[in-house]
């Protein structure tokens, strides 16, 4: 998983600065509505691809290889948080978690649809490459 996360970070940030796509909220403010504010503050780096999508997909792909495609689980990490809905989240699979993770950034105005879709594609391909490595037990 560490190898996949490392590769995901390198590939994601290389592409962020290669394409240097502005965030949706910046585009909206400049060309549509200067008074519109996103639900989440923009990070200080380009939008494409979504880091959340890349990291979630690479993690899901690698973990799915070891635990299976139908690994259901509950994420309790958001319980008792005050800055957003503080409830446990249950998922029927690691892939379902990765998809929700990727798409969660679109309604916030932090990413475009293509950022999430391509981030998922990058992460899945990186995860598959890591899974093909000749690991020794």
Secondary structure, DSSP 8 states (H G I E B T S, - for coil): -HHHHHHHHHHHHHHHHHH----HHHHHHHHT-TT---SS---SS--SS-HHHHHHHHHHHHHHHHH-TT--EEE-TTTT-SSS----EEESSHHHHHHHHHHTTTTTTS--HHHHHHHHHHHHHHHHHHHTS----
